Amino acid sequence: MQIPQSPLAERVRPKDLAGYIGQEHLMGDAGVLYKQIEANLLSSIILWGPPGTGKTTLAQIIATETQRPFYKLSAINSGVKDIRNILEKVRNQTGFFNQSTPILFIDEIHRFNKSQQDSLLEAVEKAWITLIGATTENPSFEVNNALLSRCQVFSLKPLTSNDLMKIIKRALKIDQWLQQQDIILKETSALIHYAGGDARKVLNLLEQIILQQSASPVIITDEIVKESVKNNTFLYDKKGEMHYDIISAFIKSVRGSDPNAAVYWLARMIEGGEDPVFIARRLIILASEDIGLANPNALLIANAAFEAVQKIGWPEARITLAQATIYLATAPKSNSAYKAINEAQKLVRETGNLPVPLALRNAPTKLMKEQGYGQDYQYAHNFQGNFIKMNFMPEKIASHTIYHPSNNVKEHKVKEDLKNKWGDKYDY
């Protein structure tokens, strides 16, 4: 069997709106993005969604349908110089938004650092380009606010089973190589399941199974699909069930103080091609939620790992992640901060907007001072040990204990200190 020179997903990539499948909320007849494309009134946008949901395809279709010049960069291997080279080409072509403004598509825009993203601001502001950024990460966290405020964000969803079946049938119909094979789709449940809403994955898996079969006809069954993906990193779906199962095992292993299991699950994620920034972000959350005040340095270590991973990327980031993982797994554990903020939010919802005690209120005007604002406030640094016992809570909940120190060496000392200072005011 002759092996195709390019992947199936690339060979059957839609080139126009008629071939685009999925994202009905955006691309259906009533979809806001569909209407903007048809009217050629598209402003700069961010396409946010899981892998294989059509972000790159959509950007290329937009350029084709609107007949605009199209420039493409990948944030993985591009920098400020590449951006400036493109902007130099287009800046004199247009000074305001019009229907021929060139499109600059930046894949994985979340991988650009602040200075790289900032280099786009003037071009977007002055409409030298229409920016289309694609990202698998939440733009609220990964795209600078200044750039984000100049773009519309469109959220793409994992493709449905119906979408994936349409994509498979379309591929079988239009791809010349597939037409040369005798293919029988007997069962498709496993094929759809392992794709996890990812068009690229379902097509690549289909092609992989066909290439593995020597007999004719090629019969696709659930059992054959399962056998094909067994012991294959394909099983690690970065946006599917396996992704969530493994990150869950990783988190629980760190929380359970098992560095061996934690590093094993870390390795599974690394081998599966997980985004290192995603792993580093989970370590930061773990450091506060599960270690917290038992070892405050854990948060510093996790945050340092996060910054290091952003700077160095794969493959060296694996060492940094392993170091942080082992440190957190072997650290003493406390979830007292996590429980305290949960308790505080619950209390706020139950008691509403209780008034701030007069002594704690700001008193910038004469009238406020006359009304007693700040009058009885006692400055802690004027007293022995920099402490004075006074009420800092709304009167209605004046003695409500929110923070309960956990059972560890560091918080034992904290609890003793609080008890000495507050006596029986709080439950220490």
C-alpha positions, 0 to 999 in steps of 0.5 A: 500500500502506497503511503501518502506524502501528507497527513489525511487531515491536511489533504482534506482541510476545507478551503471554503465555507461550504466545506467547513463542518462544526461550530454551529453557534458561530458558523451556522446561518445565524452565527455571528462569525458567519455573518461577519465573514459573509459581509467581509466586516471582520475585525481582529479576533481571537479563536479560542478552543481545543485542538482540532476544532477548526481554528487554523482552517477557519482563519484560512477560509476567512482569508479566502472568502474575503479575498484578503492578503494572508500572512501566517506565523506560529508563536512557537518559532516566530518572534518580534522580528518576524512580526515587524517584517510583516507589518513593514510590508502592510503598514503603508497599504492601509491606514484604516479598516477596510475590506482588503485589510491584510490578515495576520494569523498567529497560531498558538498566540498564547505562547507569545510573551508580553513584548511579542504581544505588545508589538502587535498593538499599534498595528491592530489599533491602526488597522494595518492588519486584521489579527486572527489569533488562535489559542487553546488556552484561556485568553483572559490569562494568556493574552495581554489585556491591551491586546485582548481589549482590541479583539473579539473572542470567539470560543470554539467547542469540541466537535460533536459525534455528528460533526466527526461522522460528517468529517469522516464521510467527507474525507472518504468522498473527496480524498483520492488516496482513500478512494483507492482503498476498499474501506468498510466502516462497520463500526465507528463508536471507538473511532469517535470516542478516541478522537475526543472532539478533535477533527485532526485526530479522527482523520489521523486515526482513520488513516493510521488504521488503514495503513496498518491493515494489509488485507482488502477490504479494510474493515473498521470495527471498534475492536480494531480501533482499540487495538490500534491505539493500545500502548500508543501515546494517541491515548493521551488526549490533551483535551479529552477524558484521558487528559483529565484522568491523568492530571487528576492522578497527578494532583492526587499523588502530590496531595498524597505525598507520593513523589514516585507516583507524582513523577510517573504521572508527570512523565505520562503527561510529558510523553503525551505532549501535554503543554508544560505551562498547563502542568506548571499552572496546576503545581501553583494551585497545588502549592496553595490548596494542598500545602499552603501554610504548612510550607509557604515556600512551596508557592514560591517554588511552584511559581518559579517553576512556572516562570522557568517553564515559560522561558525554556520550554520543552525538553528542558522544562521537564527537569524543572517540573520534576523538581517542583513536583518532588518538592511539593509531593514531599512537603507537609500538607495543609488545606487551611487557606483553601478551607478558610476562603471557602468559609469566608465566601460562604459567610459573605453569601449568608450574611450579605453586605454587613457594614464596616465598623466605624473605626475601620472606615476611611475618613478623607473628609471633615464630615466623615470624621465628624460622623466618627469614621476612623475615630476609635481605630488603634494603630497596632505599631503603637503598642507592645508586640505591634498588636492591640486587641480590637474588633476588625469584623462586622459586629454581627459576626465579630467572633466568627472563626474562619481560619482553622490552622491545620495539624502541622509544625508550622501552623501549630506555632501560628495557632499558639500565637493566635490563641495568645493574642485573641484569647477566647474571642476566636475558637483557638 
